[in-house]
Amino acid sequence: MNRAFLIFLALAFLSGCTDKITPVEMTRTAMTETLVRINIYAETNKAIPSSLDVLPKRDGYMNRTTDGWNRPLQYRVAQDGIITLTSLGADGKLGGNGEDADISVSYLSKRPDGSLWVGSAMWLVEAKVK
């Protein structure tokens, strides 16, 4: 190969490597992984975890329970059984716009009949609170 082509390939490769995961994307990924781990915990223990500290570790995964700004995800189980993970965004305060906006996701932990939904194979697909 000629030298100009190799330089072109190197520059093309390096320009593609400058992309990085944003803190918002990292937060969403951490929330999804945390929900998977909550589901594994519930499947094993037949109960909702009391805190994120008790979640099982998954080999080959980051097992993050922090947002993209390295603050702990807020974990809440409401009296009606809704599980919510929240990040307060870049500014660490309620509300905000853009990267300062809160990021939150909620799932029902129980089916309408009262049986435990979290811990089942389809929980993350079926039980998301819209």
N, C-alpha and C positions, 0 to 999 in steps of 0.2 A: 504494500500500500504506500501511496505517496505521503509525504510529510504533511501537506496541507489537509488531506482527508483525515489523517489521524488527529490533527489539531481541531478540525471541525467536530469530529466525534467526541473528543475530550470536552470541548466547550458545550456541546449539546448535552452531554451527560451531566456536567457540573451545573448547568443552568436548571436542569430538571431536579437536581438534588437540593436546591435552595427552598423548595416547598417544605413547609413544616406544618404540623398539626396545630391548629389554633387552640387556645385555652377552652373555648366553647366546645369544640369537637372533642377535646380530651375529657371534658366534663361529661358530655353525653355518652362517650365510650365507657367511662368509669361507672356511670349510673347503670348502663346496660349490664356490664360485668357484675356489678354489685347485686342487681336484681337476679341474675342467674345464680349467684352464690346464695342469695336468700332462698331461692327456690330449692337448691340442693340441700340447704340446712333444713328446710321445712319437710322435704321428702324423707330425709334421714331421721329427723326428730319428731315428726308429726306435730310441730308447733312452729309458731312465728318466732324468729330470733328476738331476744330482748335488746340486743345492740348489734352494731356492725362488727364489734370486736370478736364475736363468737363465730363468725362466718368461716366456713372451710376454705382453705387455700386451694387454688387450681394450678396444677403444673402447667407451665408454658404461658401463663397469663400474668399480668401485672398485679392483679388482686388489689387495685387501688380503691380506697374508700375516701379519696380526696378529690376535689375538683381540679380544674385546670390551673388554678391559682394556688394550689397546695393547701387549701383549707378543707377540713373534714366535711364530707357530705352530711347534711342534716337528715336524720332518720326519724320518722315519726309513724306510729301506728295509732290511728284515731280509735275512739270508742266503738265506732261502727265497723272497725276492722280494715279500713283503708290504709294501705302502706304508702308512704310518700317519701321520696328522696328529693332534697332541694339543695341548690347552690345559690348563693346570693350574688353571683356574678363577680365581675372584676373589682367592683368597689366594696364588696362585702356588706352592702346595705340592702334593705328591702326595696323592691321596685327597681327603677332605672330603665335605661334604653341601651340598645346596642350591646356591647360587652358587659355593661353594668346591669343588664336585665337579669332577673332571677330565672333560673332554669329549674323546672320541677317536673316530676313524673309520679303518677299515682296508680296503684293497682288494688283491686278488691282482693282481700285475703280469703274471703268465704263466698261460697255460692249462695244463691237465693234460699236454698234449703238449709243453710247454716253449716254445711260440711266444708272442711278446709279445702280451699281452691289452690292456694299457694302450696307448692310441693307436687303438683300434677304436671304431666307432660305438656299440656297446652296452656298453662297459666299465663305466661307472658304474651301469648297470642290472643287469648280470650278475655282476660280480666282487666285490661287497661281502662282506667277511668278517663273518659273523653272530656 
